[in-house]
Amino acid sequence: MKNKKLMIIIFIILAICAIGFGLFRATHNPNYLYNEDGTISDGHQDLIEHLKSVEDDVERKKQVDFSLEQNIITQEEANKLY
């Protein structure tokens, strides 16, 4: 009984540490969520810029079609990127 309580306490402590470490990594990695000036990055605009930079026409069309199917970009944006 005492051993079971100790294991539960250790598990809870490890879970709290894992959550804390994950939050620390998410908030302190500048390339993950925040820009250098502290603002939140615009992932949608980053995707549009990436799709514009793809030089291979077939690969760009595949990526644009995938983004359109997943409702990440609109049909108007896809037409501009083709």
N, CA, C and O atoms as a CHARMM CRD file, in Angstrom:
* protein
*
  328
    1    1 MET  N      0.82600  -1.19100   0.00000 PROA 1      0.00000
    2    1 MET  CA     0.00000   0.00000   0.00000 PROA 1      0.00000
    3    1 MET  C      0.86700   1.25000   0.00000 PROA 1      0.00000
    4    1 MET  O      0.62800   2.18000  -0.77000 PROA 1      0.00000
    5    2 LYS  N      1.87500   1.26700   0.86800 PROA 2      0.00000
    6    2 LYS  CA     2.76200   2.42100   0.95400 PROA 2      0.00000
    7    2 LYS  C      3.56300   2.57800  -0.34300 PROA 2      0.00000
    8    2 LYS  O      3.81300   3.69700  -0.79000 PROA 2      0.00000
    9    3 ASN  N      3.95900   1.45800  -0.94000 PROA 3      0.00000
   10    3 ASN  CA     4.71500   1.48000  -2.17900 PROA 3      0.00000
   11    3 ASN  C      3.85400   2.01300  -3.33100 PROA 3      0.00000
   12    3 ASN  O      4.35800   2.72300  -4.20100 PROA 3      0.00000
   13    4 LYS  N      2.58500   1.68200  -3.34100 PROA 4      0.00000
   14    4 LYS  CA     1.66100   2.13700  -4.37600 PROA 4      0.00000
   15    4 LYS  C      1.45800   3.65600  -4.28300 PROA 4      0.00000
   16    4 LYS  O      1.41800   4.33500  -5.30800 PROA 4      0.00000
   17    5 LYS  N      1.33200   4.18400  -3.07900 PROA 5      0.00000
   18    5 LYS  CA     1.18400   5.63200  -2.89800 PROA 5      0.00000
   19    5 LYS  C      2.42600   6.36500  -3.36100 PROA 5      0.00000
   20    5 LYS  O      2.33300   7.43500  -3.96200 PROA 5      0.00000
   21    6 LEU  N      3.59600   5.79300  -3.08100 PROA 6      0.00000
   22    6 LEU  CA     4.85800   6.40400  -3.50400 PROA 6      0.00000
   23    6 LEU  C      4.95300   6.45900  -5.02400 PROA 6      0.00000
   24    6 LEU  O      5.40700   7.45800  -5.58200 PROA 6      0.00000
   25    7 MET  N      4.52700   5.39200  -5.69700 PROA 7      0.00000
   26    7 MET  CA     4.55400   5.35400  -7.16200 PROA 7      0.00000
   27    7 MET  C      3.59300   6.39700  -7.74800 PROA 7      0.00000
   28    7 MET  O      3.91600   7.03800  -8.74900 PROA 7      0.00000
   29    8 ILE  N      2.43500   6.56800  -7.14300 PROA 8      0.00000
   30    8 ILE  CA     1.47300   7.56400  -7.62800 PROA 8      0.00000
   31    8 ILE  C      2.03600   8.96800  -7.45200 PROA 8      0.00000
   32    8 ILE  O      1.89200   9.80200  -8.34600 PROA 8      0.00000
   33    9 ILE  N      2.66600   9.24300  -6.33200 PROA 9      0.00000
   34    9 ILE  CA     3.26400  10.56200  -6.08400 PROA 9      0.00000
   35    9 ILE  C      4.37800  10.83100  -7.07900 PROA 9      0.00000
   36    9 ILE  O      4.47700  11.94000  -7.60500 PROA 9      0.00000
   37   10 ILE  N      5.21700   9.84300  -7.34800 PROA 10     0.00000
   38   10 ILE  CA     6.30600  10.00700  -8.31800 PROA 10     0.00000
   39   10 ILE  C      5.73300  10.26200  -9.70900 PROA 10     0.00000
   40   10 ILE  O      6.25100  11.10500 -10.44200 PROA 10     0.00000
   41   11 PHE  N      4.67700   9.55000 -10.08100 PROA 11     0.00000
   42   11 PHE  CA     4.05300   9.74900 -11.38500 PROA 11     0.00000
   43   11 PHE  C      3.48500  11.15400 -11.51700 PROA 11     0.00000
   44   11 PHE  O      3.63500  11.78700 -12.56200 PROA 11     0.00000
   45   12 ILE  N      2.84400  11.64000 -10.48400 PROA 12     0.00000
   46   12 ILE  CA     2.27800  12.99900 -10.51300 PROA 12     0.00000
   47   12 ILE  C      3.38600  14.03700 -10.64100 PROA 12     0.00000
   48   12 ILE  O      3.24900  14.99800 -11.39700 PROA 12     0.00000
   49   13 ILE  N      4.46600  13.85400  -9.92100 PROA 13     0.00000
   50   13 ILE  CA     5.59600  14.79400  -9.99200 PROA 13     0.00000
   51   13 ILE  C      6.20200  14.78600 -11.39200 PROA 13     0.00000
   52   13 ILE  O      6.50900  15.84800 -11.93400 PROA 13     0.00000
   53   14 LEU  N      6.38100  13.59700 -11.99000 PROA 14     0.00000
   54   14 LEU  CA     6.91800  13.51400 -13.35200 PROA 14     0.00000
   55   14 LEU  C      5.98300  14.16800 -14.36500 PROA 14     0.00000
   56   14 LEU  O      6.44500  14.83200 -15.29300 PROA 14     0.00000
   57   15 ALA  N      4.67600  13.98500 -14.19600 PROA 15     0.00000
   58   15 ALA  CA     3.70900  14.59400 -15.11200 PROA 15     0.00000
   59   15 ALA  C      3.76800  16.11400 -15.02300 PROA 15     0.00000
   60   15 ALA  O      3.72600  16.79500 -16.04800 PROA 15     0.00000
   61   16 ILE  N      3.86500  16.64600 -13.82500 PROA 16     0.00000
   62   16 ILE  CA     3.95600  18.10100 -13.64600 PROA 16     0.00000
   63   16 ILE  C      5.24700  18.62800 -14.26500 PROA 16     0.00000
   64   16 ILE  O      5.24000  19.67800 -14.90800 PROA 16     0.00000
   65   17 CYS  N      6.34700  17.91700 -14.07900 PROA 17     0.00000
   66   17 CYS  CA     7.62200  18.33300 -14.67100 PROA 17     0.00000
   67   17 CYS  C      7.55500  18.30200 -16.19800 PROA 17     0.00000
   68   17 CYS  O      8.07000  19.20700 -16.85400 PROA 17     0.00000
   69   18 ALA  N      6.92900  17.27600 -16.76800 PROA 18     0.00000
   70   18 ALA  CA     6.81100  17.16900 -18.22300 PROA 18     0.00000
   71   18 ALA  C      5.97400  18.31200 -18.79200 PROA 18     0.00000
   72   18 ALA  O      6.33200  18.89200 -19.81700 PROA 18     0.00000
   73   19 ILE  N      4.88100  18.63100 -18.14400 PROA 19     0.00000
   74   19 ILE  CA     4.04000  19.74100 -18.60000 PROA 19     0.00000
   75   19 ILE  C      4.79500  21.05900 -18.48100 PROA 19     0.00000
   76   19 ILE  O      4.74100  21.88600 -19.39000 PROA 19     0.00000
   77   20 GLY  N      5.48300  21.25800 -17.39300 PROA 20     0.00000
   78   20 GLY  CA     6.27000  22.47600 -17.21300 PROA 20     0.00000
   79   20 GLY  C      7.37100  22.60900 -18.24400 PROA 20     0.00000
   80   20 GLY  O      7.58800  23.69600 -18.77800 PROA 20     0.00000
   81   21 PHE  N      8.06700  21.52200 -18.53200 PROA 21     0.00000
   82   21 PHE  CA     9.12700  21.55700 -19.53800 PROA 21     0.00000
   83   21 PHE  C      8.55100  21.85800 -20.91700 PROA 21     0.00000
   84   21 PHE  O      9.13600  22.62800 -21.67900 PROA 21     0.00000
   85   22 GLY  N      7.40600  21.25700 -21.24500 PROA 22     0.00000
   86   22 GLY  CA     6.77600  21.52100 -22.53600 PROA 22     0.00000
   87   22 GLY  C      6.36200  22.97100 -22.68400 PROA 22     0.00000
   88   22 GLY  O      6.55600  23.56500 -23.74500 PROA 22     0.00000
   89   23 LEU  N      5.79500  23.54900 -21.64100 PROA 23     0.00000
   90   23 LEU  CA     5.41700  24.96400 -21.68600 PROA 23     0.00000
   91   23 LEU  C      6.64400  25.86000 -21.79900 PROA 23     0.00000
   92   23 LEU  O      6.61800  26.86100 -22.51500 PROA 23     0.00000
   93   24 PHE  N      7.71400  25.50700 -21.10000 PROA 24     0.00000
   94   24 PHE  CA     8.94500  26.28100 -21.17600 PROA 24     0.00000
   95   24 PHE  C      9.49700  26.25900 -22.59000 PROA 24     0.00000
   96   24 PHE  O      9.90000  27.29900 -23.11200 PROA 24     0.00000
   97   25 ARG  N      9.52200  25.07400 -23.22600 PROA 25     0.00000
   98   25 ARG  CA    10.04700  24.96400 -24.58700 PROA 25     0.00000
   99   25 ARG  C      9.17600  25.74000 -25.57600 PROA 25     0.00000
  100   25 ARG  O      9.69400  26.37500 -26.49500 PROA 25     0.00000
  101   26 ALA  N      7.87200  25.69100 -25.39200 PROA 26     0.00000
  102   26 ALA  CA     6.96700  26.37100 -26.32000 PROA 26     0.00000
  103   26 ALA  C      7.08900  27.88200 -26.22400 PROA 26     0.00000
  104   26 ALA  O      6.94800  28.57600 -27.23100 PROA 26     0.00000
  105   27 THR  N      7.34600  28.39600 -25.04800 PROA 27     0.00000
  106   27 THR  CA     7.39300  29.84200 -24.88700 PROA 27     0.00000
  107   27 THR  C      8.78700  30.42600 -25.05100 PROA 27     0.00000
  108   27 THR  O      8.92000  31.63900 -25.21100 PROA 27     0.00000
  109   28 HSD  N      9.83300  29.60400 -25.01700 PROA 28     0.00000
  110   28 HSD  CA    11.18700  30.12900 -25.11100 PROA 28     0.00000
  111   28 HSD  C     11.90000  29.76800 -26.40500 PROA 28     0.00000
  112   28 HSD  O     13.08600  30.06500 -26.54800 PROA 28     0.00000
  113   29 ASN  N     11.22000  29.14300 -27.34000 PROA 29     0.00000
  114   29 ASN  CA    11.81900  28.84800 -28.63100 PROA 29     0.00000
  115   29 ASN  C     11.33100  29.90000 -29.61900 PROA 29     0.00000
  116   29 ASN  O     10.16500  29.87100 -30.01200 PROA 29     0.00000
  117   30 PRO  N     12.19000  30.82500 -30.02900 PROA 30     0.00000
  118   30 PRO  CA    11.72500  31.93800 -30.86400 PROA 30     0.00000
  119   30 PRO  C     11.22100  31.50800 -32.23200 PROA 30     0.00000
  120   30 PRO  O     10.41900  32.22400 -32.83300 PROA 30     0.00000
  121   31 ASN  N     11.65700  30.37300 -32.74300 PROA 31     0.00000
  122   31 ASN  CA    11.21000  29.94600 -34.06200 PROA 31     0.00000
  123   31 ASN  C      9.91200  29.15200 -34.00100 PROA 31     0.00000
  124   31 ASN  O      9.33800  28.83300 -35.04200 PROA 31     0.00000
  125   32 TYR  N      9.44700  28.83300 -32.82000 PROA 32     0.00000
  126   32 TYR  CA     8.27000  27.98800 -32.69300 PROA 32     0.00000
  127   32 TYR  C      6.97100  28.78100 -32.75500 PROA 32     0.00000
  128   32 TYR  O      6.11200  28.49600 -33.58900 PROA 32     0.00000
  129   33 LEU  N      6.82400  29.75300 -31.89700 PROA 33     0.00000
  130   33 LEU  CA     5.55300  30.45700 -31.80500 PROA 33     0.00000
  131   33 LEU  C      5.71100  31.96700 -31.88100 PROA 33     0.00000
  132   33 LEU  O      4.86300  32.65500 -32.44900 PROA 33     0.00000
  133   34 TYR  N      6.78400  32.48100 -31.31500 PROA 34     0.00000
  134   34 TYR  CA     6.95100  33.93100 -31.21500 PROA 34     0.00000
  135   34 TYR  C      8.04600  34.42800 -32.14900 PROA 34     0.00000
  136   34 TYR  O      9.02700  33.73100 -32.40400 PROA 34     0.00000
  137   35 ASN  N      7.86200  35.64200 -32.65300 PROA 35     0.00000
  138   35 ASN  CA     8.90800  36.30300 -33.42600 PROA 35     0.00000
  139   35 ASN  C      9.93400  36.90300 -32.47300 PROA 35     0.00000
  140   35 ASN  O      9.74500  36.88600 -31.25700 PROA 35     0.00000
  141   36 GLU  N     11.01300  37.43000 -33.02700 PROA 36     0.00000
  142   36 GLU  CA    12.07000  38.00500 -32.20300 PROA 36     0.00000
  143   36 GLU  C     11.58000  39.20300 -31.38900 PROA 36     0.00000
  144   36 GLU  O     12.08300  39.45900 -30.29500 PROA 36     0.00000
  145   37 ASP  N     10.60400  39.93200 -31.91800 PROA 37     0.00000
  146   37 ASP  CA    10.10200  41.10300 -31.20500 PROA 37     0.00000
  147   37 ASP  C      8.99200  40.75700 -30.20700 PROA 37     0.00000
  148   37 ASP  O      8.40300  41.65500 -29.60500 PROA 37     0.00000
  149   38 GLY  N      8.70300  39.46300 -30.02700 PROA 38     0.00000
  150   38 GLY  CA     7.72400  39.04200 -29.03600 PROA 38     0.00000
  151   38 GLY  C      6.31000  38.87600 -29.56000 PROA 38     0.00000
  152   38 GLY  O      5.42600  38.45400 -28.81500 PROA 38     0.00000
  153   39 THR  N      6.07400  39.20100 -30.83100 PROA 39     0.00000
  154   39 THR  CA     4.74400  39.02800 -31.39200 PROA 39     0.00000
  155   39 THR  C      4.55300  37.57700 -31.82400 PROA 39     0.00000
  156   39 THR  O      5.52200  36.85300 -32.05200 PROA 39     0.00000
  157   40 ILE  N      3.31800  37.17000 -31.93000 PROA 40     0.00000
  158   40 ILE  CA     3.01300  35.80200 -32.35700 PROA 40     0.00000
  159   40 ILE  C      3.15400  35.72300 -33.86900 PROA 40     0.00000
  160   40 ILE  O      2.65600  36.58300 -34.59500 PROA 40     0.00000
  161   41 SER  N      3.84900  34.66800 -34.34200 PROA 41     0.00000
  162   41 SER  CA     4.08200  34.53400 -35.77800 PROA 41     0.00000
  163   41 SER  C      2.78800  34.16200 -36.49800 PROA 41     0.00000
  164   41 SER  O      1.90700  33.51600 -35.93100 PROA 41     0.00000
  165   42 ASP  N      2.69500  34.58100 -37.74900 PROA 42     0.00000
  166   42 ASP  CA     1.52800  34.31400 -38.58500 PROA 42     0.00000
  167   42 ASP  C      1.84700  33.10700 -39.46500 PROA 42     0.00000
  168   42 ASP  O      2.46400  33.24500 -40.52100 PROA 42     0.00000
  169   43 GLY  N      1.42500  31.93600 -39.02600 PROA 43     0.00000
  170   43 GLY  CA     1.71800  30.70900 -39.74700 PROA 43     0.00000
  171   43 GLY  C      1.08400  30.66900 -41.12400 PROA 43     0.00000
  172   43 GLY  O      1.63900  30.07400 -42.04800 PROA 43     0.00000
  173   44 HSD  N     -0.07300  31.29500 -41.26800 PROA 44     0.00000
  174   44 HSD  CA    -0.74500  31.31900 -42.56700 PROA 44     0.00000
  175   44 HSD  C      0.09400  32.08300 -43.58000 PROA 44     0.00000
  176   44 HSD  O      0.28500  31.62500 -44.70700 PROA 44     0.00000
  177   45 GLN  N      0.58900  33.23200 -43.18600 PROA 45     0.00000
  178   45 GLN  CA     1.41300  34.03500 -44.09000 PROA 45     0.00000
  179   45 GLN  C      2.74200  33.32000 -44.37300 PROA 45     0.00000
  180   45 GLN  O      3.25500  33.39200 -45.49000 PROA 45     0.00000
  181   46 ASP  N      3.29500  32.63900 -43.38000 PROA 46     0.00000
  182   46 ASP  CA     4.52600  31.86400 -43.59300 PROA 46     0.00000
  183   46 ASP  C      4.29700  30.77400 -44.63400 PROA 46     0.00000
  184   46 ASP  O      5.16400  30.52500 -45.47200 PROA 46     0.00000
  185   47 LEU  N      3.13200  30.12000 -44.58600 PROA 47     0.00000
  186   47 LEU  CA     2.80900  29.08600 -45.56600 PROA 47     0.00000
  187   47 LEU  C      2.69400  29.67300 -46.96000 PROA 47     0.00000
  188   47 LEU  O      3.20800  29.09500 -47.91700 PROA 47     0.00000
  189   48 ILE  N      2.02600  30.81400 -47.09000 PROA 48     0.00000
  190   48 ILE  CA     1.87600  31.46700 -48.39200 PROA 48     0.00000
  191   48 ILE  C      3.25100  31.80200 -48.96500 PROA 48     0.00000
  192   48 ILE  O      3.50700  31.56100 -50.14500 PROA 48     0.00000
  193   49 GLU  N      4.13700  32.35500 -48.13700 PROA 49     0.00000
  194   49 GLU  CA     5.48900  32.69900 -48.59800 PROA 49     0.00000
  195   49 GLU  C      6.26000  31.44200 -49.00300 PROA 49     0.00000
  196   49 GLU  O      6.99500  31.45700 -49.99000 PROA 49     0.00000
  197   50 HSD  N      6.09600  30.35900 -48.24600 PROA 50     0.00000
  198   50 HSD  CA     6.76900  29.10900 -48.59300 PROA 50     0.00000
  199   50 HSD  C      6.27000  28.59100 -49.93700 PROA 50     0.00000
  200   50 HSD  O      7.06500  28.17500 -50.78000 PROA 50     0.00000
  201   51 LEU  N      4.95100  28.61600 -50.13700 PROA 51     0.00000
  202   51 LEU  CA     4.39600  28.12300 -51.39600 PROA 51     0.00000
  203   51 LEU  C      4.85300  28.97600 -52.57500 PROA 51     0.00000
  204   51 LEU  O      5.06300  28.45500 -53.67100 PROA 51     0.00000
  205   52 LYS  N      5.00700  30.26900 -52.36300 PROA 52     0.00000
  206   52 LYS  CA     5.51200  31.14500 -53.42300 PROA 52     0.00000
  207   52 LYS  C      6.95900  30.82000 -53.76800 PROA 52     0.00000
  208   52 LYS  O      7.37700  30.98400 -54.91400 PROA 52     0.00000
  209   53 SER  N      7.72700  30.35900 -52.78200 PROA 53     0.00000
  210   53 SER  CA     9.14900  30.12900 -52.99600 PROA 53     0.00000
  211   53 SER  C      9.46600  28.77400 -53.62500 PROA 53     0.00000
  212   53 SER  O     10.60800  28.53600 -54.02000 PROA 53     0.00000
  213   54 VAL  N      8.47600  27.87900 -53.72700 PROA 54     0.00000
  214   54 VAL  CA     8.71800  26.57500 -54.34900 PROA 54     0.00000
  215   54 VAL  C      8.89900  26.78900 -55.84400 PROA 54     0.00000
  216   54 VAL  O      8.02000  27.33100 -56.51400 PROA 54     0.00000
  217   55 GLU  N     10.05500  26.35700 -56.36600 PROA 55     0.00000
  218   55 GLU  CA    10.37700  26.62700 -57.77000 PROA 55     0.00000
  219   55 GLU  C      9.80500  25.58500 -58.72800 PROA 55     0.00000
  220   55 GLU  O      9.44800  25.92200 -59.85700 PROA 55     0.00000
  221   56 ASP  N      9.71100  24.33300 -58.30000 PROA 56     0.00000
  222   56 ASP  CA     9.19000  23.26600 -59.14200 PROA 56     0.00000
  223   56 ASP  C      7.66600  23.40900 -59.25600 PROA 56     0.00000
  224   56 ASP  O      6.95300  23.33200 -58.25500 PROA 56     0.00000
  225   57 ASP  N      7.18000  23.61600 -60.47700 PROA 57     0.00000
  226   57 ASP  CA     5.74700  23.85700 -60.68200 PROA 57     0.00000
  227   57 ASP  C      4.88000  22.68600 -60.24000 PROA 57     0.00000
  228   57 ASP  O      3.80800  22.89100 -59.67200 PROA 57     0.00000
  229   58 VAL  N      5.33100  21.46100 -60.49400 PROA 58     0.00000
  230   58 VAL  CA     4.55200  20.28200 -60.11900 PROA 58     0.00000
  231   58 VAL  C      4.48400  20.16600 -58.59800 PROA 58     0.00000
  232   58 VAL  O      3.42000  19.89200 -58.04200 PROA 58     0.00000
  233   59 GLU  N      5.61000  20.37300 -57.92900 PROA 59     0.00000
  234   59 GLU  CA     5.63900  20.28800 -56.46900 PROA 59     0.00000
  235   59 GLU  C      4.80300  21.40900 -55.84100 PROA 59     0.00000
  236   59 GLU  O      4.09700  21.17900 -54.85900 PROA 59     0.00000
  237   60 ARG  N      4.88000  22.62300 -56.40700 PROA 60     0.00000
  238   60 ARG  CA     4.08200  23.73200 -55.88900 PROA 60     0.00000
  239   60 ARG  C      2.59800  23.41400 -56.01400 PROA 60     0.00000
  240   60 ARG  O      1.82800  23.65300 -55.08400 PROA 60     0.00000
  241   61 LYS  N      2.18900  22.86600 -57.18000 PROA 61     0.00000
  242   61 LYS  CA     0.77800  22.52300 -57.37500 PROA 61     0.00000
  243   61 LYS  C      0.34100  21.46700 -56.37100 PROA 61     0.00000
  244   61 LYS  O     -0.76000  21.55800 -55.82900 PROA 61     0.00000
  245   62 LYS  N      1.18900  20.45400 -56.10700 PROA 62     0.00000
  246   62 LYS  CA     0.84800  19.43100 -55.11700 PROA 62     0.00000
  247   62 LYS  C      0.64800  20.04200 -53.73700 PROA 62     0.00000
  248   62 LYS  O     -0.31500  19.71300 -53.04400 PROA 62     0.00000
  249   63 GLN  N      1.54800  20.92400 -53.34100 PROA 63     0.00000
  250   63 GLN  CA     1.46600  21.53500 -52.01600 PROA 63     0.00000
  251   63 GLN  C      0.27100  22.48400 -51.91100 PROA 63     0.00000
  252   63 GLN  O     -0.39500  22.53900 -50.87700 PROA 63     0.00000
  253   64 VAL  N      0.00500  23.23000 -52.98300 PROA 64     0.00000
  254   64 VAL  CA    -1.14500  24.13500 -52.98600 PROA 64     0.00000
  255   64 VAL  C     -2.43400  23.32900 -52.91900 PROA 64     0.00000
  256   64 VAL  O     -3.34400  23.67600 -52.16700 PROA 64     0.00000
  257   65 ASP  N     -2.52100  22.24200 -53.70800 PROA 65     0.00000
  258   65 ASP  CA    -3.71600  21.39800 -53.68200 PROA 65     0.00000
  259   65 ASP  C     -3.92900  20.78900 -52.29600 PROA 65     0.00000
  260   65 ASP  O     -5.05800  20.73500 -51.80800 PROA 65     0.00000
  261   66 PHE  N     -2.85500  20.33300 -51.66500 PROA 66     0.00000
  262   66 PHE  CA    -2.97400  19.76600 -50.32400 PROA 66     0.00000
  263   66 PHE  C     -3.46400  20.82400 -49.33600 PROA 66     0.00000
  264   66 PHE  O     -4.35300  20.55900 -48.52700 PROA 66     0.00000
  265   67 SER  N     -2.88400  22.01900 -49.40300 PROA 67     0.00000
  266   67 SER  CA    -3.29000  23.09300 -48.48900 PROA 67     0.00000
  267   67 SER  C     -4.74700  23.48000 -48.71700 PROA 67     0.00000
  268   67 SER  O     -5.47300  23.78800 -47.77100 PROA 67     0.00000
  269   68 LEU  N     -5.16300  23.46200 -49.96600 PROA 68     0.00000
  270   68 LEU  CA    -6.54900  23.78800 -50.29600 PROA 68     0.00000
  271   68 LEU  C     -7.50000  22.69700 -49.78500 PROA 68     0.00000
  272   68 LEU  O     -8.56100  23.00600 -49.24300 PROA 68     0.00000
  273   69 GLU  N     -7.12300  21.42900 -49.95600 PROA 69     0.00000
  274   69 GLU  CA    -7.95800  20.32700 -49.48100 PROA 69     0.00000
  275   69 GLU  C     -8.10300  20.34200 -47.96500 PROA 69     0.00000
  276   69 GLU  O     -9.14800  19.95900 -47.44000 PROA 69     0.00000
  277   70 GLN  N     -7.07500  20.77500 -47.26200 PROA 70     0.00000
  278   70 GLN  CA    -7.09900  20.80900 -45.80200 PROA 70     0.00000
  279   70 GLN  C     -7.69400  22.11100 -45.25900 PROA 70     0.00000
  280   70 GLN  O     -7.69700  22.33600 -44.04800 PROA 70     0.00000
  281   71 ASN  N     -8.19400  22.96200 -46.14800 PROA 71     0.00000
  282   71 ASN  CA    -8.80000  24.25000 -45.78900 PROA 71     0.00000
  283   71 ASN  C     -7.81400  25.16300 -45.06000 PROA 71     0.00000
  284   71 ASN  O     -8.19700  25.91900 -44.16800 PROA 71     0.00000
  285   72 ILE  N     -6.56500  25.08500 -45.44500 PROA 72     0.00000
  286   72 ILE  CA    -5.56000  25.97200 -44.86600 PROA 72     0.00000
  287   72 ILE  C     -5.52200  27.28300 -45.64600 PROA 72     0.00000
  288   72 ILE  O     -5.30100  28.35300 -45.07800 PROA 72     0.00000
  289   73 ILE  N     -5.74100  27.18200 -46.95000 PROA 73     0.00000
  290   73 ILE  CA    -5.80100  28.37000 -47.79500 PROA 73     0.00000
  291   73 ILE  C     -7.14400  28.37200 -48.52100 PROA 73     0.00000
  292   73 ILE  O     -7.82000  27.34700 -48.60800 PROA 73     0.00000
  293   74 THR  N     -7.51400  29.53600 -49.03700 PROA 74     0.00000
  294   74 THR  CA    -8.77200  29.65600 -49.76700 PROA 74     0.00000
  295   74 THR  C     -8.54200  29.39900 -51.24900 PROA 74     0.00000
  296   74 THR  O     -7.40300  29.34600 -51.71400 PROA 74     0.00000
  297   75 GLN  N     -9.63200  29.24200 -51.98200 PROA 75     0.00000
  298   75 GLN  CA    -9.53600  29.01900 -53.42500 PROA 75     0.00000
  299   75 GLN  C     -8.90300  30.22200 -54.11400 PROA 75     0.00000
  300   75 GLN  O     -8.13600  30.05000 -55.06200 PROA 75     0.00000
  301   76 GLU  N     -9.20700  31.43100 -53.66100 PROA 76     0.00000
  302   76 GLU  CA    -8.61700  32.63400 -54.24900 PROA 76     0.00000
  303   76 GLU  C     -7.10900  32.64200 -54.07500 PROA 76     0.00000
  304   76 GLU  O     -6.37600  32.96800 -55.00900 PROA 76     0.00000
  305   77 GLU  N     -6.63800  32.28300 -52.87700 PROA 77     0.00000
  306   77 GLU  CA    -5.19900  32.23200 -52.62600 PROA 77     0.00000
  307   77 GLU  C     -4.54500  31.14300 -53.48400 PROA 77     0.00000
  308   77 GLU  O     -3.44200  31.32400 -53.99900 PROA 77     0.00000
  309   78 ALA  N     -5.23800  30.01800 -53.62800 PROA 78     0.00000
  310   78 ALA  CA    -4.70200  28.92600 -54.44400 PROA 78     0.00000
  311   78 ALA  C     -4.58800  29.37000 -55.90600 PROA 78     0.00000
  312   78 ALA  O     -3.60000  29.06300 -56.57200 PROA 78     0.00000
  313   79 ASN  N     -5.59100  30.08500 -56.40200 PROA 79     0.00000
  314   79 ASN  CA    -5.52900  30.55300 -57.78900 PROA 79     0.00000
  315   79 ASN  C     -4.34700  31.48900 -58.01000 PROA 79     0.00000
  316   79 ASN  O     -3.71100  31.44200 -59.06300 PROA 79     0.00000
  317   80 LYS  N     -4.04700  32.33100 -57.03600 PROA 80     0.00000
  318   80 LYS  CA    -2.89600  33.23500 -57.15100 PROA 80     0.00000
  319   80 LYS  C     -1.57200  32.47000 -57.12800 PROA 80     0.00000
  320   80 LYS  O     -0.59700  32.87700 -57.75900 PROA 80     0.00000
  321   81 LEU  N     -1.55400  31.35700 -56.39200 PROA 81     0.00000
  322   81 LEU  CA    -0.31000  30.59900 -56.23900 PROA 81     0.00000
  323   81 LEU  C     -0.03600  29.65400 -57.40300 PROA 81     0.00000
  324   81 LEU  O      1.10900  29.24600 -57.59900 PROA 81     0.00000
  325   82 TYR  N     -1.05700  29.29600 -58.17900 PROA 82     0.00000
  326   82 TYR  CA    -0.84700  28.41600 -59.32600 PROA 82     0.00000
  327   82 TYR  C     -0.04400  29.09100 -60.33700 PROA 82     0.00000
  328   82 TYR  O      0.24400  28.51200 -61.38500 PROA 82     0.00000
